[in-house]
Amino acid sequence: MIDESLLDDPDGLAGADRRGLLRGAAEAGARVRTAARHSAEAGINDLKPDGRPRAVLIAGPGAAATHAADLLGTLAGAGSPVTRLAPTGVAPAAGALRWELPGWAGSVDLLLITTPDGSEPGLSLLAEQAYRRGCTVVAVAPGTSPLADAVNGSHGLFVPMATAPYDQDEPLAASAPGVLWALLTPLLALLDRTGLLEAPADALAKVADRLDRVAERCGPAIATYSNPAKTLAAELADALPLVWTEGVSAGPAGRRFAAALAELSGAPAMVAELPEALAAHSALLAGPLAASADPGDFFRDRVEEPPALHARVVLLRDRPIGGLTAAPSARELALSHDTPISELEPEPGGELETLAELIAMTDFAAVYLALASRA
């Protein structure tokens, strides 16, 4: 259960935000600008690569590297495969994680290392292994981290992560809004130079502007009735979100939303892409998760017993209305099972801009749900 009154209490939200999540979401546009400046200062804008890499490998701990690989792979398409190197180890701790290059990796491949920590010995060892194999190495991490010395010592390219003073107050959550854009922006600039995707400086500036506009619409001072992120957070209280996505960019945004809900607020969610979602989740909507599936709810003690968990569809779309779409079928399926549906669709713009808007709005919603459910 959440305290919905807290959503309209900016001071209360600030007091509950001990991890700086709201600040990270609000400053996402500034993070993009700072990260773009760091990229330019590191020399990314002056690179003249000799052709595209055969493959792009991404290594790093937790959700940050997973989201970066998902987003970059979606934007790059089939130009070069983007693969995340999953770590091994006995615990998700910096000192326990290890990464290994695949046996085929060599001089025609690109290794990207992304981490909001930088103290992982396994990543430093990976940079040294890549140097011995002839792989090009580019890393984004805090500027004073041991990884910076390892990458520079291996003749790689290191870009300092765009950080804020309050980042040092608490350990950074891998799904925190500020972390994603601080790590992702230099990689977008780099892959633009390699020709794998289009993310020139003016496109990144538009992304930052779009993130600023979302922050204005979804900030803590904006009341719930006119704040789409607060509205979505309130709608997801006591619900199991079924996140359905439509369109290329909406897929990674939906997967990030589910991961952010789990990590930041402890709320489970399920993700599927349309039209396959209609078949994959139809049995869920017809079962005990449907809103009308609890005949004993009338007799529930509403003081002592928590409400039953029911599904709610969250439809994320990045396609213009009027095109080929499964959205009408999705609405019909949900409503036929008395399942409410929430919809988010970005304003028109470039692929990077619409993707950024979907991520920013769902980031704000995940943060509000996390703060209000822990009040």
Disulfide bonds with the S-S distance in Angstrom:
none
